[in-house]
Amino acid sequence: MFSALIYIGRFQPLHNGHLAIIRKALEQTERLLLFVGSHEVCRSLRNPFTTKERLEMLKISLTETELKKITFIPLHDSNYNHSEWVKEVKEKIHSLFPALRSPGIIGHKKDGTSYYLNLFPEWKFLEMPLLEGGLSSTEIRNKWLGGVLTEQDKIPLAVYSYLKNKEREEWAKIQKEEYKLVEEYKKEWASTPYPPVFVAGDALVICKEHILLIKRGAFPGKGLLAMAGGFLDFNESIRHCAIRELMEETGIELSYGDLDKSIKDYQIFDDPDREPRGRMISHTFFFDLQLPELPKLKAADDASEALWIPLKDLDKIRSRLGGDHYKIIRKMLV
């Protein structure tokens, strides 16, 4: 028996494999600390359900006796800063259970996405075998988004009913529409000998303790906030791409030369799951505008709005930022 066990998951959505791990953990410990990852991210095809909704799915699938032994803990993502993510896990454990010293961690190392299980070498690892024929939340999620989920898809019956009810809500209809458009987009590349890799130039712009963001005017991520940016043209450098997209989408009242001179940093962000349409690598340029006033803006192209937002409010809007843009901003501003 363990004094406590840690189980970390996204549960997008909860399936029978997750439930089996939870119940196996409860056989081995009196206290299960169940971390619900991807907390406070925007709705997307990869993360369509909020933390609140995933907690509801978990609670309706477990008995009262089981729930008494579980502490649910929301956990933020930090794809580009593993040490920050590990620190958050440990700080949350310490704040809730300061006397806890050596918990175990339970999970299944299915592929590269399970790398996080190796980030806690001081904890004893309780490995679970492959369950339910290799169940995948991605497959179940796509069936729900595509409108073909059935009771036979190896999810708790209560979760199936919950998901069917959610289909009526406006946000779910938007996610399903985006899924259809993304699937159609992927078909255009289906005949290529290798999956395409897209390259984007993005612009992180700071001026007078404000950050420049756009509101996306089209799918994917329609209505979400993001940095200005877009696809690399065949005949341009990535640096030029970032400046061009910045000028096109925000109409910022600065010359190309002034923007070019204000670039202070440049980093690459390549999380394989950062974009629903396929593999997209972001080359993000940091523009530090040393100006007495915020330049005027006029949204155009793919942006429905361009706006300056105080940096102090960044955490307040993290769930409105598309894709991994919040994580990129945090990484570059540290």
C-alpha positions as CSV (number, residue, x, y, z in Angstrom):
1,M,0.0,0.0,0.0
2,F,1.1,3.5,-0.8
3,S,0.5,6.4,1.6
4,A,-0.7,8.3,-1.5
5,L,-0.8,7.8,-5.3
6,I,-0.6,10.4,-8.0
7,Y,-2.5,10.0,-11.3
8,I,-2.2,12.7,-14.0
9,G,-4.5,12.8,-17.0
10,R,-6.4,15.1,-19.3
11,F,-9.5,12.9,-19.5
12,Q,-10.6,14.4,-22.8
13,P,-13.0,12.6,-22.3
14,L,-12.9,10.0,-19.6
15,H,-12.9,6.4,-20.9
16,N,-12.9,2.9,-19.4
17,G,-9.1,2.7,-19.4
18,H,-8.9,5.8,-17.2
19,L,-11.5,4.4,-14.9
20,A,-9.6,1.1,-14.6
21,I,-6.4,2.9,-13.6
22,I,-8.3,4.9,-11.0
23,R,-9.8,1.8,-9.5
24,K,-6.5,0.0,-9.5
25,A,-4.9,2.9,-7.7
26,L,-7.7,2.9,-5.1
27,E,-6.8,-0.7,-4.3
28,Q,-3.2,0.4,-3.6
29,T,-3.7,3.5,-1.6
30,E,-6.0,5.3,0.9
31,R,-5.5,8.6,-0.9
32,L,-5.5,9.2,-4.6
33,L,-4.4,12.6,-5.9
34,L,-6.0,12.9,-9.3
35,F,-4.5,15.7,-11.4
36,V,-6.8,17.0,-14.2
37,G,-4.4,18.5,-16.7
38,S,-4.9,21.2,-19.4
39,H,-6.5,23.4,-16.9
40,E,-7.7,26.8,-18.1
41,V,-7.0,26.2,-21.8
42,C,-9.3,27.4,-24.5
43,R,-11.8,25.0,-26.0
44,S,-10.2,23.2,-29.0
45,L,-10.5,20.0,-30.9
46,R,-7.8,18.5,-28.7
47,N,-9.3,20.0,-25.5
48,P,-13.0,20.4,-26.1
49,F,-14.1,20.0,-22.5
50,T,-13.4,22.4,-19.6
51,T,-11.9,21.3,-16.3
52,K,-15.4,21.7,-14.8
53,E,-16.9,19.4,-17.4
54,R,-14.2,16.8,-17.0
55,L,-14.6,16.8,-13.2
56,E,-18.3,16.2,-13.7
57,M,-17.6,13.2,-16.0
58,L,-15.2,11.8,-13.3
59,K,-17.6,12.3,-10.5
60,I,-20.7,10.7,-12.2
61,S,-18.6,7.7,-13.0
62,L,-17.4,6.9,-9.5
63,T,-19.1,5.7,-6.4
64,E,-19.5,7.8,-3.2
65,T,-17.0,5.5,-1.5
66,E,-14.4,5.9,-4.2
67,L,-14.9,9.7,-4.3
68,K,-14.1,9.9,-0.6
69,K,-10.6,8.7,-1.3
70,I,-9.9,11.0,-4.2
71,T,-8.6,14.6,-4.2
72,F,-9.1,16.3,-7.6
73,I,-6.5,18.8,-8.5
74,P,-6.6,21.1,-11.6
75,L,-3.2,21.3,-13.3
76,H,-2.0,23.8,-16.0
77,D,0.0,22.7,-19.1
78,S,3.5,23.9,-19.6
79,N,4.7,22.2,-22.8
80,Y,7.8,24.4,-23.2
81,N,8.9,24.4,-19.6
82,H,8.9,21.0,-17.9
83,S,10.6,22.3,-14.7
84,E,7.8,24.8,-14.3
85,W,5.2,22.1,-14.7
86,V,6.9,19.7,-12.2
87,K,7.1,22.6,-9.8
88,E,3.4,23.2,-10.0
89,V,2.6,19.5,-9.4
90,K,4.8,19.4,-6.3
91,E,3.6,22.8,-4.9
92,K,0.0,21.7,-5.2
93,I,0.7,18.5,-3.4
94,H,2.6,20.3,-0.6
95,S,-0.1,22.9,-0.1
96,L,-2.7,20.2,0.3
97,F,-0.7,17.5,2.1
98,P,2.4,19.2,3.7
99,A,3.4,16.1,5.6
100,L,3.3,13.8,2.5
101,R,6.9,12.8,1.6
102,S,7.1,9.9,-0.9
103,P,4.0,9.3,-2.9
104,G,3.8,6.9,-5.8
105,I,2.8,7.7,-9.3
106,I,0.6,5.5,-11.5
107,G,0.1,5.4,-15.2
108,H,0.8,3.6,-18.5
109,K,3.8,4.5,-20.7
110,K,1.9,4.1,-24.0
111,D,4.1,6.4,-26.3
112,G,6.0,9.7,-26.3
113,T,3.1,11.5,-24.8
114,S,3.7,9.7,-21.5
115,Y,7.1,11.4,-21.1
116,Y,5.8,13.2,-18.0
117,L,5.9,9.9,-16.0
118,N,9.7,10.1,-16.1
119,L,9.9,13.6,-14.6
120,F,9.5,12.4,-11.1
121,P,12.3,9.9,-10.6
122,E,12.1,10.2,-6.8
123,W,8.6,8.7,-6.8
124,K,8.0,5.0,-7.1
125,F,6.3,4.2,-10.4
126,L,3.3,1.8,-10.4
127,E,3.0,0.8,-14.1
128,M,-0.4,-0.2,-15.5
129,P,-0.6,-2.6,-18.4
130,L,-2.3,-1.7,-21.7
131,L,-6.0,-1.7,-21.0
132,E,-9.2,-2.1,-23.1
133,G,-7.3,-2.9,-26.3
134,G,-5.3,0.3,-26.3
135,L,-8.1,2.8,-25.6
136,S,-7.5,6.3,-26.9
137,S,-9.2,9.5,-25.9
138,T,-8.3,10.9,-29.3
139,E,-10.4,8.3,-31.1
140,I,-13.3,8.7,-28.7
141,R,-13.1,12.5,-28.9
142,N,-13.1,12.4,-32.7
143,K,-16.1,10.1,-32.8
144,W,-18.0,12.5,-30.6
145,L,-16.9,15.5,-32.7
146,G,-17.9,13.6,-35.8
147,G,-21.3,12.6,-34.5
148,V,-20.6,8.8,-34.5
149,L,-20.1,8.1,-30.9
150,T,-22.1,5.0,-29.6
151,E,-22.6,3.3,-26.3
152,Q,-20.2,0.6,-27.4
153,D,-17.2,2.9,-27.5
154,K,-15.8,1.8,-24.2
155,I,-16.7,4.9,-22.1
156,P,-18.8,4.8,-18.9
157,L,-22.5,4.9,-19.7
158,A,-22.9,8.0,-17.6
159,V,-20.2,9.7,-19.6
160,Y,-21.9,8.7,-22.9
161,S,-25.2,10.2,-21.7
162,Y,-23.3,13.3,-20.5
163,L,-21.6,13.8,-23.9
164,K,-24.8,13.3,-25.8
165,N,-26.5,16.0,-23.7
166,K,-23.6,18.4,-24.4
167,E,-24.0,18.1,-28.1
168,R,-27.0,20.4,-27.8
169,E,-24.9,23.3,-26.5
170,E,-23.7,26.1,-28.8
171,W,-20.0,25.6,-28.0
172,A,-20.3,21.9,-29.0
173,K,-21.9,22.8,-32.3
174,I,-19.0,25.2,-33.0
175,Q,-16.4,22.5,-32.1
176,K,-18.1,20.0,-34.4
177,E,-18.2,22.5,-37.2
178,E,-14.5,23.2,-36.8
179,Y,-13.8,19.4,-36.7
180,K,-15.6,19.0,-40.1
181,L,-13.6,21.9,-41.6
182,V,-10.3,20.5,-40.3
183,E,-11.0,17.0,-41.6
184,E,-11.8,18.5,-45.1
185,Y,-8.6,20.5,-44.9
186,K,-6.6,17.3,-44.2
187,K,-8.1,15.5,-47.2
188,E,-6.5,18.1,-49.5
189,W,-3.1,16.7,-48.3
190,A,-4.1,13.1,-48.2
191,S,-2.3,12.2,-51.4
192,T,1.1,13.6,-50.5
193,P,3.8,10.9,-50.0
194,Y,4.6,12.3,-46.5
195,P,2.5,14.2,-44.0
196,P,3.1,17.9,-44.6
197,V,5.0,20.1,-42.1
198,F,3.8,23.7,-42.1
199,V,6.0,26.6,-41.0
200,A,4.6,29.8,-39.4
201,G,6.1,33.2,-38.5
202,D,4.5,34.6,-35.4
203,A,4.9,38.0,-33.7
204,L,5.1,38.6,-29.9
205,V,4.8,42.3,-29.6
206,I,5.3,44.3,-26.4
207,C,5.0,48.0,-25.8
208,K,4.5,50.0,-22.6
209,E,3.6,46.9,-20.5
210,H,1.0,45.8,-23.1
211,I,0.9,42.9,-25.5
212,L,-0.5,43.0,-29.0
213,L,-3.0,40.3,-29.8
214,I,-5.6,39.7,-32.5
215,K,-9.0,38.0,-32.4
216,R,-9.1,35.3,-35.0
217,G,-11.7,35.8,-37.7
218,A,-11.9,32.3,-39.1
219,F,-11.4,28.6,-38.1
220,P,-9.5,27.1,-36.5
221,G,-9.9,29.1,-33.3
222,K,-12.5,31.5,-34.6
223,G,-13.1,34.2,-31.9
224,L,-10.0,33.3,-29.9
225,L,-7.1,35.6,-29.1
226,A,-3.7,34.9,-30.6
227,M,-0.4,36.5,-31.6
228,A,-0.4,37.9,-35.1
229,G,1.2,35.4,-37.5
230,G,0.7,33.0,-40.3
231,F,2.0,30.6,-43.0
232,L,5.4,31.1,-44.5
233,D,5.3,32.0,-48.2
234,F,7.5,30.0,-50.6
235,N,9.8,32.9,-51.5
236,E,10.3,34.7,-48.2
237,S,12.4,34.4,-45.0
238,I,10.7,33.5,-41.8
239,R,11.7,36.8,-40.3
240,H,10.0,38.6,-43.2
241,C,7.0,36.3,-42.8
242,A,6.5,37.4,-39.1
243,I,6.8,41.1,-40.0
244,R,4.5,40.8,-43.0
245,E,1.8,38.9,-41.0
246,L,2.1,41.4,-38.2
247,M,1.5,44.3,-40.5
248,E,-1.3,42.6,-42.5
249,E,-3.3,41.4,-39.5
250,T,-2.9,44.4,-37.2
251,G,-2.4,47.4,-39.5
252,I,0.1,48.6,-36.9
253,E,1.3,52.2,-37.7
254,L,5.0,51.4,-37.9
255,S,7.2,50.9,-40.9
256,Y,8.7,47.5,-41.9
257,G,12.2,48.9,-41.0
258,D,11.1,50.1,-37.5
259,L,9.5,46.7,-36.8
260,D,12.6,44.8,-38.0
261,K,14.9,46.9,-35.7
262,S,12.7,46.2,-32.7
263,I,13.2,42.4,-32.8
264,K,15.1,41.3,-29.7
265,D,14.6,37.5,-29.6
266,Y,13.6,34.6,-31.7
267,Q,12.5,31.0,-30.7
268,I,11.1,27.9,-32.3
269,F,8.0,26.1,-30.8
270,D,7.3,22.7,-32.2
271,D,4.8,20.8,-30.0
272,P,3.5,18.1,-32.4
273,D,-0.1,18.8,-31.2
274,R,-0.1,22.5,-31.3
275,E,-2.2,22.8,-34.5
276,P,-5.3,20.7,-35.4
277,R,-4.7,20.9,-39.2
278,G,-1.4,19.1,-39.0
279,R,2.2,19.6,-37.9
280,M,3.0,23.3,-37.7
281,I,6.2,24.7,-36.4
282,S,6.1,28.3,-35.1
283,H,9.1,30.6,-35.4
284,T,8.1,33.3,-32.9
285,F,9.8,36.7,-33.0
286,F,9.8,39.0,-30.0
287,F,9.3,42.7,-30.9
288,D,10.1,45.1,-28.1
289,L,8.7,48.5,-29.1
290,Q,10.4,51.3,-27.2
291,L,7.8,53.9,-27.9
292,P,6.2,56.7,-25.8
293,E,2.7,55.6,-26.9
294,L,0.9,52.5,-28.1
295,P,0.8,52.5,-31.9
296,K,-2.6,52.6,-33.5
297,L,-4.0,49.4,-34.9
298,K,-6.5,48.4,-37.6
299,A,-7.4,44.7,-37.9
300,A,-7.5,43.1,-41.4
301,D,-6.7,39.8,-43.2
302,D,-7.3,36.8,-40.8
303,A,-8.0,39.0,-37.8
304,S,-11.4,40.4,-36.8
305,E,-9.9,42.6,-34.2
306,A,-6.4,43.8,-33.1
307,L,-6.0,45.1,-29.5
308,W,-3.4,46.0,-26.9
309,I,-3.9,44.1,-23.6
310,P,-2.1,44.9,-20.3
311,L,0.5,42.3,-19.5
312,K,-0.8,42.2,-16.0
313,D,-4.1,40.7,-17.3
314,L,-2.4,37.9,-19.3
315,D,-3.3,35.2,-16.8
316,K,-6.9,36.3,-16.7
317,I,-7.3,35.7,-20.4
318,R,-5.3,32.4,-20.7
319,S,-8.4,30.4,-21.5
320,R,-9.2,32.8,-24.4
321,L,-5.8,32.4,-26.1
322,G,-5.8,30.0,-29.0
323,G,-3.6,26.9,-29.3
324,D,-0.3,27.1,-27.3
325,H,0.0,30.9,-27.6
326,Y,-0.2,31.5,-23.9
327,K,2.6,29.0,-23.3
328,I,4.7,30.6,-26.0
329,I,4.2,34.1,-24.5
330,R,5.1,32.9,-21.0
331,K,8.2,31.1,-22.2
332,M,9.5,34.1,-24.1
333,L,8.8,36.6,-21.4
334,V,10.4,34.7,-18.6
